[in-house]
């Protein structure tokens, strides 16, 4: 999930000050961690704790209905528990209310927050079927609109396919067949694309930014260059690009300097967890 975190940090200073070019410094003192990274880490924590609850049965039998039920509860728990420690990190107004609610309920959202936080699912799932199910469970706790579920699922499927050896042509074909018409290029939309907080107005563009890239860094630069909701676009693109290319060690190390001790501890825990999962 470091790809999503890098995209978030690099894009943070451009969210309301778009930069429609691929020529910019990646990390500066103006960059910071936003809700995109914080919620991504919260989802990772929920997955880890759920897997630990079931331990050997997950390995031998896969994910049961009970597993998904616990994952749902843990997703709510850790998004609230971790999220409340960062009240000013950029939540939308409805999600802010959800984070601090005593009785959090899904509220029909199709905001791009559904896709920005979902990358850990793409790395933890061991089949496309698991990827789809886990994505829906994690997403539906808040973003239960069909477009929110679709945006998260498309992102997870792209990540899963990228990390399991699918070509860009295969990924494009699957996304076009099941999720979005990718009937544009970045050059065609760069001058006119506007800020859009919906999944349907963010996820296709983020996926296209990956598909047109030549490296992890190039994917991040592609996502930033079209403007819009820059941190979220780059976070979604970054998760897919990480799965396909890997992440340069210098970029990873630099990004991790932006995480405080709590967030860094969750990241380190995830790295140890996922390599043996």
VEXDREN-2710 file (C-alpha; in Angstrom, 1 decimal):
% VEXDREN-2710
k/r/px/py/pz
1/UNK/0.0/0.0/0.0
2/UNK/3.0/2.3/0.0
3/UNK/2.1/3.2/-3.6
4/UNK/-1.2/4.7/-2.4
5/UNK/0.6/6.6/0.5
6/UNK/3.2/8.0/-1.9
7/UNK/0.5/9.2/-4.3
8/UNK/-1.4/10.8/-1.4
9/UNK/1.6/12.6/-0.1
10/UNK/2.9/13.8/-3.5
11/UNK/-0.6/14.9/-4.5
12/UNK/-1.5/16.6/-1.2
13/UNK/-0.1/20.0/-2.1
14/UNK/-1.9/20.0/-5.5
15/UNK/-5.4/19.1/-4.4
16/UNK/-6.6/22.7/-4.5
17/UNK/-3.8/24.0/-6.6
18/UNK/-3.7/21.8/-9.6
19/UNK/-0.5/21.4/-11.6
20/UNK/-1.3/20.3/-15.2
21/UNK/2.1/19.1/-16.1
22/UNK/4.4/16.1/-15.3
23/UNK/7.2/18.5/-14.4
24/UNK/7.3/19.1/-10.6
25/UNK/9.2/18.1/-7.5
26/UNK/7.7/15.0/-5.9
27/UNK/8.3/15.7/-2.2
28/UNK/8.5/19.1/-0.6
29/UNK/7.9/20.7/2.8
30/UNK/4.4/21.5/1.6
31/UNK/3.5/17.8/1.3
32/UNK/1.6/16.0/4.0
33/UNK/-0.4/12.9/4.9
34/UNK/-4.1/13.3/4.3
35/UNK/-7.2/11.1/5.1
36/UNK/-6.3/9.0/2.0
37/UNK/-3.3/7.5/3.7
38/UNK/-4.8/7.4/7.2
39/UNK/-7.9/5.4/6.0
40/UNK/-5.7/3.2/3.9
41/UNK/-3.7/2.3/7.0
42/UNK/-6.9/1.8/9.0
43/UNK/-8.2/-0.7/6.4
44/UNK/-4.8/-2.5/6.5
45/UNK/-5.1/-2.7/10.3
46/UNK/-8.6/-4.1/10.0
47/UNK/-7.5/-6.8/7.6
48/UNK/-4.5/-7.8/9.8
49/UNK/-6.5/-8.1/13.0
50/UNK/-9.3/-10.1/11.2
51/UNK/-6.8/-12.5/9.8
52/UNK/-5.2/-12.9/13.2
53/UNK/-8.6/-13.8/14.7
54/UNK/-8.9/-16.8/12.4
55/UNK/-5.2/-17.6/11.8
56/UNK/-4.9/-21.2/10.6
57/UNK/-8.4/-21.5/9.3
58/UNK/-7.8/-18.6/6.8
59/UNK/-4.8/-20.5/5.4
60/UNK/-6.5/-23.9/5.2
61/UNK/-10.1/-23.0/4.3
62/UNK/-10.1/-19.4/3.0
63/UNK/-12.3/-16.6/4.1
64/UNK/-15.6/-17.7/5.7
65/UNK/-18.8/-15.8/6.2
66/UNK/-17.8/-15.3/9.8
67/UNK/-14.4/-13.9/8.6
68/UNK/-16.2/-11.2/6.5
69/UNK/-18.5/-10.4/9.4
70/UNK/-15.6/-9.8/11.6
71/UNK/-13.8/-7.8/8.9
72/UNK/-16.8/-5.5/8.6
73/UNK/-16.8/-4.8/12.3
74/UNK/-13.0/-4.3/12.4
75/UNK/-13.2/-1.9/9.4
76/UNK/-15.6/0.3/11.3
77/UNK/-13.6/-0.1/14.5
78/UNK/-10.2/0.9/13.1
79/UNK/-11.4/3.6/10.7
80/UNK/-13.0/5.2/13.7
81/UNK/-10.3/4.5/16.2
82/UNK/-7.5/5.7/14.0
83/UNK/-9.5/8.3/12.2
84/UNK/-10.5/10.1/15.3
85/UNK/-6.8/10.8/16.1
86/UNK/-6.6/12.9/13.0
87/UNK/-9.7/15.1/12.9
88/UNK/-8.3/17.7/10.6
89/UNK/-6.7/15.5/7.9
90/UNK/-9.2/16.3/5.2
91/UNK/-12.4/14.2/5.7
92/UNK/-15.5/15.1/3.7
93/UNK/-18.3/16.4/5.9
94/UNK/-20.4/13.3/5.8
95/UNK/-17.5/11.0/6.4
96/UNK/-16.3/13.2/9.3
97/UNK/-19.7/12.6/10.9
98/UNK/-19.4/8.9/10.3
99/UNK/-16.0/8.8/11.9
100/UNK/-17.3/10.4/15.1
101/UNK/-20.7/8.8/15.2
102/UNK/-21.6/6.5/18.1
103/UNK/-23.7/4.5/15.7
104/UNK/-21.9/4.6/12.3
105/UNK/-24.2/3.6/9.4
106/UNK/-23.6/3.6/5.6
107/UNK/-24.9/6.7/4.0
108/UNK/-25.3/6.0/0.3
109/UNK/-22.0/7.6/-0.7
110/UNK/-20.3/7.2/-4.1
111/UNK/-17.4/9.5/-3.1
112/UNK/-13.9/8.6/-4.2
113/UNK/-13.0/7.8/-0.6
114/UNK/-14.3/4.3/-1.4
115/UNK/-11.4/3.8/-3.8
116/UNK/-8.6/5.8/-2.1
117/UNK/-8.5/3.5/1.0
118/UNK/-9.0/0.1/-0.7
119/UNK/-5.5/-0.9/-1.9
120/UNK/-4.7/-3.2/1.1
121/UNK/-7.5/-5.4/-0.1
122/UNK/-5.9/-5.8/-3.5
123/UNK/-2.7/-7.0/-1.9
124/UNK/-4.3/-9.3/0.7
125/UNK/-6.8/-11.1/-1.6
126/UNK/-5.7/-14.4/-3.0
127/UNK/-8.3/-14.7/-5.7
128/UNK/-10.4/-12.3/-7.8
129/UNK/-13.4/-13.7/-5.9
130/UNK/-11.9/-12.8/-2.6
131/UNK/-10.9/-9.4/-3.9
132/UNK/-14.4/-8.6/-4.9
133/UNK/-16.0/-9.8/-1.7
134/UNK/-13.5/-8.1/0.6
135/UNK/-13.8/-4.9/-1.3
136/UNK/-17.6/-4.8/-1.0
137/UNK/-17.4/-5.6/2.8
138/UNK/-14.8/-2.9/3.5
139/UNK/-16.5/-0.3/1.3
140/UNK/-20.1/-0.8/2.3
141/UNK/-19.6/0.2/5.9
142/UNK/-19.9/3.8/4.7
143/UNK/-19.9/4.0/0.8
144/UNK/-22.8/1.6/0.0
145/UNK/-24.0/3.3/-3.2
146/UNK/-23.5/1.0/-6.2
147/UNK/-21.1/3.5/-7.8
148/UNK/-19.0/3.6/-4.6
149/UNK/-18.8/-0.2/-4.5
150/UNK/-18.0/-0.3/-8.2
151/UNK/-15.2/2.3/-7.9
152/UNK/-13.5/0.4/-5.0
153/UNK/-13.9/-2.9/-6.7
154/UNK/-12.5/-1.7/-10.0
155/UNK/-9.4/-0.4/-8.1
156/UNK/-9.0/-3.7/-6.3
157/UNK/-9.3/-5.8/-9.4
158/UNK/-6.7/-3.6/-11.2
159/UNK/-4.3/-4.1/-8.2
160/UNK/-4.9/-7.8/-8.0
161/UNK/-4.4/-8.3/-11.7
162/UNK/-1.3/-6.1/-11.7
163/UNK/0.3/-8.0/-8.9
164/UNK/-0.5/-11.4/-10.3
165/UNK/1.1/-10.9/-13.7
166/UNK/-1.6/-9.5/-15.9
167/UNK/-0.6/-7.2/-18.7
168/UNK/-1.8/-3.7/-19.1
169/UNK/-3.9/-4.8/-22.1
170/UNK/-5.6/-7.5/-19.9
171/UNK/-6.2/-5.0/-17.1
172/UNK/-7.7/-2.4/-19.6
173/UNK/-9.9/-5.1/-21.1
174/UNK/-11.2/-6.2/-17.7
175/UNK/-11.9/-2.7/-16.5
176/UNK/-13.6/-1.7/-19.8
177/UNK/-15.7/-4.8/-19.9
178/UNK/-16.9/-4.8/-16.2
179/UNK/-16.5/-1.2/-14.9
180/UNK/-15.7/1.9/-17.0
181/UNK/-15.3/2.9/-20.6
182/UNK/-11.7/4.1/-20.8
183/UNK/-12.4/6.0/-24.0
184/UNK/-10.1/8.9/-23.5
185/UNK/-6.4/9.6/-23.1
186/UNK/-4.8/11.8/-20.5
187/UNK/-3.7/14.3/-23.2
188/UNK/-7.3/14.6/-24.3
189/UNK/-8.7/15.5/-20.9
190/UNK/-5.8/17.3/-19.3
191/UNK/-7.0/20.9/-20.1
192/UNK/-10.6/20.3/-19.2
193/UNK/-10.8/17.7/-16.4
194/UNK/-12.1/19.3/-13.3
195/UNK/-12.2/18.5/-9.5
196/UNK/-14.5/15.6/-9.0
197/UNK/-15.0/13.8/-5.7
198/UNK/-17.0/10.9/-7.1
199/UNK/-15.8/7.4/-7.9
200/UNK/-17.1/7.6/-11.4
201/UNK/-15.3/10.9/-12.0
202/UNK/-12.0/9.8/-10.4
203/UNK/-11.4/6.0/-10.7
204/UNK/-11.4/5.8/-14.5
205/UNK/-8.9/8.7/-14.8
206/UNK/-6.7/7.2/-12.1
207/UNK/-6.6/3.8/-13.8
208/UNK/-5.8/5.5/-17.2
209/UNK/-3.0/7.3/-15.5
210/UNK/-1.5/3.9/-14.6
211/UNK/-2.2/2.4/-18.0
212/UNK/-0.4/5.2/-19.8
213/UNK/2.6/5.1/-17.5
214/UNK/6.2/3.8/-18.1
215/UNK/7.2/3.4/-14.4
216/UNK/5.9/3.9/-10.9
217/UNK/7.1/7.5/-10.8
218/UNK/5.7/8.2/-14.2
219/UNK/2.3/6.9/-13.1
220/UNK/2.2/9.3/-10.1
221/UNK/3.2/12.2/-12.4
222/UNK/0.5/11.2/-14.9
223/UNK/-2.1/11.3/-12.1
224/UNK/-1.0/14.7/-10.8
225/UNK/-0.8/16.2/-14.3
226/UNK/-4.5/16.0/-15.1
227/UNK/-5.5/18.1/-12.1
228/UNK/-8.7/17.3/-10.2
229/UNK/-8.7/15.7/-6.8
230/UNK/-4.9/15.3/-7.0
231/UNK/-4.1/13.4/-3.8
232/UNK/-6.9/10.9/-4.2
233/UNK/-6.2/10.4/-7.9
234/UNK/-2.5/9.7/-7.2
235/UNK/-3.3/7.5/-4.3
236/UNK/-5.6/5.3/-6.5
237/UNK/-3.0/5.3/-9.3
238/UNK/-0.2/4.6/-6.9
239/UNK/-1.8/1.5/-5.5
240/UNK/-2.1/0.0/-8.9
241/UNK/1.3/1.1/-10.0
242/UNK/3.0/-0.4/-6.9
243/UNK/1.4/-3.8/-7.7
244/UNK/2.7/-3.6/-11.3
245/UNK/6.1/-2.0/-11.1
246/UNK/7.1/-2.1/-7.4
247/UNK/8.2/1.1/-5.7
248/UNK/11.7/2.6/-5.8
249/UNK/13.3/2.3/-2.4
250/UNK/14.3/6.0/-2.3
251/UNK/10.7/7.1/-2.9
252/UNK/9.4/4.7/-0.2
253/UNK/12.0/5.9/2.4
254/UNK/11.2/9.5/1.7
255/UNK/7.4/9.0/1.9
256/UNK/7.8/7.2/5.2
257/UNK/9.4/10.3/6.8
258/UNK/5.9/12.0/6.5
259/UNK/4.3/9.3/8.8
260/UNK/4.1/9.9/12.5
261/UNK/5.0/7.1/14.9
262/UNK/1.5/5.6/15.0
263/UNK/1.0/5.5/11.3
264/UNK/4.5/4.2/10.7
265/UNK/4.0/1.4/13.2
266/UNK/0.9/0.3/11.3
267/UNK/2.8/0.5/8.0
268/UNK/5.7/-1.6/9.4
269/UNK/3.2/-4.1/10.9
270/UNK/1.6/-4.4/7.5
271/UNK/4.9/-5.0/5.7
272/UNK/5.8/-7.8/8.0
273/UNK/2.3/-9.3/7.8
274/UNK/1.8/-9.2/4.0
275/UNK/5.1/-10.7/3.0
276/UNK/4.2/-13.9/4.9
277/UNK/0.5/-13.9/4.1
END
